[in-house]
Amino acid sequence: MRVAWQDHLHFEAQRAHYAWDQGNRSGPGRLHLRHVDLQQLSLEGGYLHRSLWHGCNAQDAHLAGSGLEEAELRECNLRGANLALADMDRIRLTHVDLSDATLDLAHLDAAELEHVDLTGARMTRVTLDGARLHDVTLVGARLVDVRLDHAVLRRCNLAGADLSRTHPLPRFKERCTAAHARFESCDLRGADLRGLTLLDTELVDCQLAGVRGVPRLAGPCRVHARDVDGAWLLSTWQHAQE
């Protein structure tokens, strides 16, 4: 049975959580949301760092600019939620539905995502440096100008995802990069890699048939595909640089 958000996110509860977080982070006060109905909630810029969520329904919630650093979300529904510009560094997401959500310009550095559905999500200029993504679905997601440096993606489905680079790239020259990243057993069929910078990047045991665009090779890379000749594909990309 879900409970109303007012029982958990009233002013006193938020103030107590802030005091807990700014103090020694022990004892009562930490915000713990269990099976709370947050559907269509408006809490832009909310202070939710290190909060705990379990079994919550936040479908279509307005959380743009909210602080969710080191928060932990398990078995939650955030389908269609607006998390643009959210600070989600080191967040832990497990069995979370974020399909059709908006995460443009959000930060998820060193985040841990497992069994997360991001189908059709809008993630333009999202930052995922050092993130760990396991069994994450990103089918058709818009990841234009993404940062994936040092990220590890295992068994992720990026079929038809857009990881291309904006031309010209506005202001952020370091965008659209997957340097030192590792894609392991990922589905990248039909994904757009146009302009994505690869440097010491590994694509191991991946499906790459129908990959669109030519990535920018800034250094050595390793490509081993299940469905195409990885050496041939890498050579094709190398020749396109010339």
C-alpha positions as CSV (number, residue, x, y, z in Angstrom):
1,M,0.0,0.0,0.0
2,R,1.4,3.4,-1.0
3,V,1.3,6.4,1.3
4,A,0.9,10.0,0.3
5,W,4.1,12.0,-0.2
6,Q,2.9,14.7,2.3
7,D,3.5,12.2,5.1
8,H,7.2,12.0,4.2
9,L,8.2,15.1,2.4
10,H,6.7,17.8,4.5
11,F,8.9,20.8,5.5
12,E,9.9,19.4,8.9
13,A,11.0,16.1,7.3
14,Q,13.1,17.8,4.7
15,R,14.6,20.1,7.3
16,A,15.5,17.1,9.5
17,H,17.1,15.3,6.5
18,Y,19.2,18.4,5.7
19,A,20.3,18.6,9.3
20,W,21.2,14.9,9.3
21,D,23.1,15.2,6.1
22,Q,25.0,18.3,7.1
23,G,25.8,16.7,10.5
24,N,27.6,13.4,11.3
25,R,25.0,11.4,9.3
26,S,24.1,9.2,12.1
27,G,20.9,8.7,14.2
28,P,17.4,9.7,13.1
29,G,16.5,12.3,10.4
30,R,17.6,10.6,7.2
31,L,14.9,10.7,4.6
32,H,13.7,7.1,3.9
33,L,10.8,6.8,1.4
34,R,9.1,3.4,1.4
35,H,6.3,2.8,-1.1
36,V,5.5,6.5,-1.3
37,D,3.3,7.9,-4.0
38,L,5.2,10.7,-5.6
39,Q,3.5,10.7,-9.0
40,Q,3.6,14.1,-10.6
41,L,5.2,15.6,-7.6
42,S,6.8,19.0,-8.1
43,L,10.0,19.3,-6.1
44,E,12.4,21.1,-8.4
45,G,15.8,21.7,-6.8
46,G,14.9,19.4,-3.8
47,Y,17.6,18.5,-1.3
48,L,17.5,14.7,-1.6
49,H,21.2,13.8,-1.3
50,R,21.8,10.4,0.4
51,S,18.0,9.8,0.7
52,L,16.7,6.2,0.5
53,W,13.9,5.2,-1.8
54,H,12.2,1.8,-2.0
55,G,9.2,0.8,-4.0
56,C,8.2,4.4,-4.7
57,N,6.1,5.6,-7.7
58,A,7.5,8.9,-9.0
59,Q,6.1,8.7,-12.5
60,D,6.1,12.0,-14.3
61,A,7.5,13.7,-11.2
62,H,9.2,17.1,-11.6
63,L,12.6,16.8,-10.0
64,A,14.7,19.0,-12.3
65,G,17.8,20.4,-10.6
66,S,17.3,18.2,-7.5
67,G,20.2,17.0,-5.5
68,L,20.3,13.2,-5.4
69,E,24.0,12.6,-4.8
70,E,24.7,9.2,-3.2
71,A,21.0,8.5,-3.0
72,E,19.8,4.9,-3.2
73,L,16.7,3.9,-5.2
74,R,15.4,0.4,-5.5
75,E,12.4,-0.9,-7.3
76,C,11.1,2.5,-8.1
77,N,9.0,3.9,-11.0
78,L,10.3,7.2,-12.4
79,R,8.9,6.8,-15.9
80,G,8.6,10.1,-17.6
81,A,10.1,12.0,-14.7
82,N,12.0,15.2,-15.3
83,L,15.5,15.0,-13.8
84,A,17.2,17.6,-16.0
85,L,20.2,19.2,-14.4
86,A,20.0,16.9,-11.4
87,D,23.1,16.2,-9.3
88,M,23.1,12.4,-9.2
89,D,26.8,11.7,-8.7
90,R,27.5,8.3,-7.0
91,I,23.7,7.5,-7.0
92,R,22.8,3.8,-6.8
93,L,19.8,2.7,-8.9
94,T,18.6,-0.9,-8.8
95,H,15.5,-2.1,-10.7
96,V,14.4,1.4,-11.5
97,D,12.2,2.4,-14.5
98,L,13.4,5.7,-16.0
99,S,11.9,5.1,-19.5
100,D,11.0,8.3,-21.4
101,A,12.5,10.3,-18.5
102,T,14.4,13.6,-19.1
103,L,18.0,13.7,-17.7
104,D,19.5,16.4,-20.0
105,L,22.6,17.9,-18.4
106,A,22.3,15.6,-15.4
107,H,25.5,14.4,-13.6
108,L,25.8,10.7,-12.8
109,D,29.6,10.5,-12.3
110,A,30.6,7.2,-10.5
111,A,26.9,6.2,-10.4
112,E,26.0,2.5,-10.2
113,L,23.0,1.4,-12.3
114,E,21.8,-2.2,-12.3
115,H,18.6,-3.4,-14.1
116,V,17.6,0.2,-15.0
117,D,15.3,0.9,-17.9
118,L,16.2,4.1,-19.7
119,T,14.4,3.3,-23.0
120,G,13.7,6.5,-24.9
121,A,15.2,8.7,-22.2
122,R,16.4,12.2,-23.2
123,M,20.0,12.4,-21.8
124,T,21.6,15.2,-23.9
125,R,25.0,16.2,-22.4
126,V,24.6,13.9,-19.5
127,T,27.8,13.0,-17.6
128,L,28.5,9.4,-16.7
129,D,32.3,9.5,-16.0
130,G,33.4,6.5,-14.1
131,A,29.8,5.1,-13.9
132,R,29.1,1.4,-13.7
133,L,26.0,0.2,-15.8
134,H,25.0,-3.4,-15.6
135,D,22.0,-4.8,-17.5
136,V,20.8,-1.3,-18.4
137,T,18.4,-0.7,-21.2
138,L,19.0,2.4,-23.3
139,V,17.2,1.5,-26.5
140,G,16.5,4.6,-28.5
141,A,17.9,6.9,-25.8
142,R,19.2,10.3,-26.8
143,L,22.7,10.5,-25.4
144,V,24.0,13.4,-27.7
145,D,27.3,14.9,-26.4
146,V,27.4,12.3,-23.6
147,R,30.5,11.8,-21.4
148,L,31.4,8.2,-20.6
149,D,35.1,8.5,-19.7
150,H,36.3,5.5,-17.6
151,A,32.7,4.1,-17.6
152,V,32.0,0.3,-17.6
153,L,28.9,-1.0,-19.4
154,R,28.1,-4.7,-19.1
155,R,25.2,-6.4,-20.9
156,C,23.6,-3.0,-21.7
157,N,21.2,-2.6,-24.6
158,L,22.0,0.6,-26.6
159,A,20.3,-0.5,-29.8
160,G,19.3,2.6,-31.8
161,A,20.7,5.0,-29.2
162,D,22.1,8.3,-30.3
163,L,25.6,8.9,-28.9
164,S,26.6,11.4,-31.6
165,R,28.4,14.7,-31.3
166,T,26.8,18.1,-31.9
167,H,28.3,20.0,-34.8
168,P,29.6,22.4,-33.9
169,L,30.0,21.4,-30.3
170,P,28.8,24.4,-28.2
171,R,31.4,25.4,-25.7
172,F,32.0,21.9,-24.3
173,K,34.9,20.5,-26.3
174,E,35.3,17.6,-23.9
175,R,31.8,16.4,-24.6
176,C,30.9,13.3,-26.6
177,T,33.7,11.1,-25.3
178,A,34.1,7.5,-24.1
179,A,37.8,7.5,-23.4
180,H,39.1,4.5,-21.4
181,A,35.5,3.2,-21.3
182,R,34.7,-0.5,-21.6
183,F,31.6,-1.9,-23.3
184,E,31.2,-5.6,-22.5
185,S,28.5,-7.8,-24.1
186,C,26.5,-4.7,-25.1
187,D,24.0,-4.4,-28.0
188,L,25.0,-1.4,-30.1
189,R,23.1,-2.4,-33.2
190,G,22.0,0.7,-35.1
191,A,23.5,3.1,-32.5
192,D,24.8,6.4,-33.8
193,L,28.4,6.9,-32.8
194,R,29.1,9.8,-35.1
195,G,31.9,12.0,-33.6
196,L,32.1,10.0,-30.3
197,T,35.7,10.2,-29.1
198,L,37.3,6.8,-28.4
199,L,40.6,6.5,-26.7
200,D,41.8,3.2,-25.1
201,T,38.1,2.2,-25.4
202,E,37.2,-1.4,-25.4
203,L,34.1,-2.9,-27.2
204,V,34.3,-6.6,-26.2
205,D,31.8,-9.3,-27.3
206,C,29.4,-6.6,-28.5
207,Q,26.8,-6.6,-31.2
208,L,27.7,-3.8,-33.7
209,A,25.8,-4.6,-36.9
210,G,24.3,-1.5,-38.5
211,V,26.3,0.9,-36.3
212,R,25.8,4.4,-37.8
213,G,28.3,7.2,-38.1
214,V,32.1,7.2,-37.6
215,P,33.5,7.8,-34.1
216,R,36.6,9.9,-33.6
217,L,39.6,7.7,-32.8
218,A,42.0,9.6,-30.5
219,G,44.2,6.6,-29.8
220,P,44.3,2.8,-29.8
221,C,41.0,1.0,-29.3
222,R,39.9,-2.7,-29.1
223,V,36.9,-3.9,-31.0
224,H,35.6,-7.5,-30.7
225,A,32.1,-8.0,-32.1
226,R,29.8,-11.0,-32.2
227,D,28.0,-10.1,-35.4
228,V,30.6,-8.3,-37.6
229,D,34.4,-8.4,-38.1
230,G,35.7,-6.1,-35.4
231,A,39.1,-5.6,-37.0
232,W,37.4,-4.7,-40.3
233,L,35.1,-2.2,-38.5
234,L,38.0,-0.6,-36.7
235,S,39.9,-0.3,-39.9
236,T,37.0,1.3,-41.6
237,W,36.8,3.9,-38.8
238,Q,40.6,4.5,-39.0
239,H,40.4,5.1,-42.8
240,A,37.6,7.5,-42.3
241,Q,39.8,9.7,-40.1
242,E,42.2,10.3,-42.9
